[in-house]
């Protein structure tokens, strides 16, 4: 990596809710004083800061370092912490570092919980479930959110990790706007509807695109796994990005997953990609908890008639052919769509609705498997 290759326009600051632009500029000036040890230029001038936010005395940003900077990453991060905490009015500093670093070396009982060589359990977490899809647009995030709430409804302590770094949806689905706090060098998940939630969308502007290479995504997810205080969870539900890329491999290679849930719509095009996602998890020895058919039928809000606009039954046939459990069918309804857009998932807004009862039945099946 060269300085020229990383030279980008200076990072913009969100001035909302901050006392004055003058103080916000002081934050930027302080960070500009920190020099990259190898490149000899300011980390701001090198474009290594993304999503810099200053709100109510809290500073948060992503420090985008290359894998070659793994050894010096803690040094740069500490300098940022020290410089910013010395500024008047700064009460907390949250930093996500993308430079590769090994997972924590757990000791004692946690070390004994290793499921396989090289895999490290997340401190304070029982089971980890990945909710995945072979392609985008199949409603995976809506399914993941309601499954997490379904497991919570069953009496489990549940966390929700939005691992879709490029397109985080948790802030909208759960109606979140607050930033995670930092305590004892750990990010504190934001709590809503009884869930502990973390998402890249809580760290940077939701409308600002993250232009990252693949390995940096894996490193961000690594920090969300091990640098967040997940203590006391029975289950961590991970909403995966679509496809079979770095995020899926990072999670599967680092964490002893209890299993994966595959989401697909019934048409053939979606099922082709769903099978690829399923086979990827099988290849890396992750148990398949089952497949869900989303948008199974469309129910007209006026007359109640069912229409199979995306075909019907393809997922159950695929599950039978591949020898994996079929977990159930979720219809496409106005209520489900409106609940997701409103920031109150259906199980929270209408727990007695037919759709919510279907989610609860699926959650019960999954809880028995883990």
N, C-alpha and C positions, 0 to 999 in steps of 0.2 A: 504494500500500500504506500502510495506517495502522497505528499501534501497536495500536489496539483490534482490528483484523482479525486480527492475528497473535498476540494474547495467548492463551497456552495454559498448562496446568499445567506446573510445573517438571519438567525432564527427570530421569528416574530414572537411577541409576548401578548398574552391575553390580559388586557387591563381591567376586565370586568371585576367588580367587587373589591378592587384594590384601592388603597387610600389615595394614591396619586400616581400619575405617569412618572413623576420624578423618582419615586421610590422603586417603581418597576424597572426603570432604566438603571437604577443602582444595582439591582439584581443582575441584569445583563452585563453591566460593567464589571461586576465582581467575578462573574464566570469568565469574562474575556481575559482576565488577568492570569488565568490558569493555562499553563503551557503544556502541550503534549511532549513528554520526555524524549521521544524518538524523533518527532518531526519538527520540534522547535518552534511551533506556531500555536497561537491561541486555539483552544478547543472550539470556541465560537467561530473564529475565522475559518477553521477547517470544516465547519458544517457538521460537527459531531453531536450537536444538540438537536433533538426533535421534540415538538410538542411542549415547549417551555410555557409553564403556566404559573401565575402568581395570583393567589386568591386568599383573602382573609388571613394573611400572614403565613400561608402555606405555599411552598415552592415545589413544583414537580416537573420532571422532564425525563426523556429517554437519552441516555448517553450511548451513542452508537460507535462502539469500538470494534476493530477487526479481530479475528481469531489470533493474529500474531501479537495482539496487545494483551493477551490473557494475563500475563504475569504482572503487568503494570496497571491493570484495570483497578485493583483495590486502592492503589496509590492515588490515581486520578479521582476516583470516587470519594476518597477521604478528603482530598484537597477541596473538592466541591462542597462537601458537607461542612468542613471547617470554615471556609470563606463565607458561605451563605449564613451559617448560624451566628457569625460575628456581626451580621448586619442588623441594625435596629428594626424591629417589627417582624422579623422572620422567626416564626415559632416552630415550624417543622419543615423538613426537606425529604421528599420522596424521589428516589432515583432508580430507574430501571437501566441496568447495564447489559448490553448485548454481547460483550466479549465472552468468549467461551471460558468456562471454569468448571472444574469437576464438582459433582454433587457433594454435599456434606458427608463427612466420615462419621457415621452414626456409631454409637457405643452401646454397650449393655444390652438390655432387652430389645431395643430398636434394631441393633445389629443382627440379633438372632432372627428377626422377622424377614430377613432377605429371602425373597422367593426364588432368586436365581442369581448366579454370579454377575456382578456388574449392575444389578438393579437395586435401587435404594428406596425403601418405603418413605412416604412423606410423613414427617413427624406429626403425630396427633390425628392421623387419618386411618380409618379401618379399610374399607373397600374403595377402589377407584374404578369408575365405569366410564368408558368412552362412548359417546353418542356420535355416530359417524354416518356419512353418506358418500356415495361414489361421485355425485355431482351436486351442484348448487340448485336452489330453487325448489327443493322437495319438502321444505318446511321442517328441516331438521332442528333448527334452533327453537321453534315453537314446541316441538316434541320434547326436546331436552329440558326446557324450562318447566313444562307441565309434569314431566316425569320426576324432576327434582322435587317439586311441590307435592307430588303424589307420594313419594318416599317419605317426605316430611310429615304428611298426613297420617302415615302408618306409624308414626312415633319415633322415627330415626332422626338423628342430628345430621343435616345435609349441607354440603357446600356446593357452589356452582362456579366452575372455572370456564370462562369464555375464552377458548384457545384460538378463535378466529382473529388473528392479529390484524389482518388486512380489512376485514369487514365485521368488526365487533357489533353484536346486536343486543347484548345484555342490558346496556343502559336504557334502551327504548323499551324492551320487553318487560323490564322490572320497574320502569319509571325512576331511574336513578340519575342523580346529578352531582352528588357529593363526591369528594376525592377521598381515597384511602388515606388513613392516618399512618404515621410511622411510630412504632413503639419498640424499644429494645432492638433496634436495627431490623425489625420485621414490619412488612406492610400488614396493616389490619384490614381484613375484608370488610366491605360495606354490607350491612345487614338489612334485609328487606323480606317481608313475608316469612320470617323465621329462617331464612337461608343466609349463609355467608357467601358473598359474591365478589369475584375479582374479574376485571376485564381491561383490556388495553383501552377500551372506550372511556374508562374512568381516568385514564392517565393523560390522554391527549385529546385535542379537539376532534369531535366525531366527524366534522366535515373536512378535516385536513387529512389527505392521503399519506399513508406510510409507504415510502419508496425504499424497501429493504430487499436485500438479497436473501435467498432461502435460508442459509445458515443462521442469519440474525434472528429469524423467526423462532428457530429452535432454541436459541439462547434466551429469548424473552420468555418463552414458555417454561424453560428450566427455572427461571427466577420466580415465575408465578407458582411453580410447584414447591420450591424449597425456601424461598425468601418471603413467603406469606405465612402469617400465623393462622394455620388451619386447625389448631388444637381443639380436641373434643368432638371430631366428626366421626360418625359411623360410615358415611358415604360421601365421596366427592364425585359429582357428576361433571364430566368434562365435555363441553360442547365443542367438537372438533370442526376445523374448517373442512370444506368439501374436498374430495380427492384423496390421493395417496402420496402425499409429499412429506416435507421435512417435519411438519408438526406431528403427524401420525407416527413417524419413525422415532422422533425425539421422545415422545411419550412412551411408546412401547419398549424402547431400548433402555430407558432410565427407570421406569416405575413398574412394579409388579401389578399389572392390571388384573382386576377381578374378571373383566370381560368387556366385550364391545356389543353395543346395540346398533344395528344397521337400519337406517330409515330410507325408504324408497316410495315413489309413487308407482302405480301398477302398470304404466305403459312400458313397452319393450325397451325404448331408448334409455329410460332411467334404470331399468333392471340390469342392463348390460354393465353400467358403471357400478351399480350396487354390488354385483357379483365380483367385480374387480376389487372393491373395497373389502368385501368379506374375505376373499382369498388372500389379500395382503395381511389381514390380521391373523389368518390361519397360518400363513407362511412364517410369521414371527411369533408363533405359539401363543397367541392371545385367544382365550376362550370366546366363542360367539354365544352371547346370551339369547340372541334371537333377532328376528327381523320384524319391522313394523311397516304396514302399508298405510301411508298417509294419503289424504285426498282420495280415499277409496271410493266415495260417492259424493255427489253434490246434492245437497238438500235445498230445494227452493224455499226461500223464506216466506213466500206468499201462499203457496199451495201445499208445501210439504212433500212434493214429489221428488223421488230420487232419480238422478241421472248419472250414468257412468261416463263422465266426460273424459276421464283418463284411463278408460278401460276398467277392469275389475278382476280381482282374484289372481293377478299375476304374481304377487309377492308370496302368497300362500303356496302356490304351485312351485315357485322357485325354492322356497324353504324346504318343501317336501323333497324336491329333487336333490338338494344339496345336503339334506340330513341335518338341518338346524331348526330350532324352535320357531314357530310362527306366533308372535306375541299378540297380534290383534290388528284391527282396522280402525283408522281415524277418519271420519267424514270431513268434507270441506263444507264448513258452515259459516254464515255471517257472524255468528256469536264468537266463534273461535278466532276469526280474523280480527274482529273489533277488539277482543280482549287483548290480543298481542299488540295491536297498535296503540291501545290506551295505556299500556304500562302496567296492567293488572292481569296476569295470566288467568286463564279460564278457571283453573282449580281454585284460585283465590277469589275470583269475582262471582263465579256461579258453581260452587262445589257440588250442587245437587243436579246439575244439568246432565243430560245423557252423555255428552262428550266428556265431561269431567269424570263420570263413573267409568267410562271406558279407559281413561288414563289411569284411574285408581286400580282397575283390574290388571292392567299391564304392569303397574308398579308393584303389585302384590306378587306377580309371577317373577319379576326381577329380584325382589327382596328374598324370595325363597332360594334363588340360585346363588346368591352371594352370602 
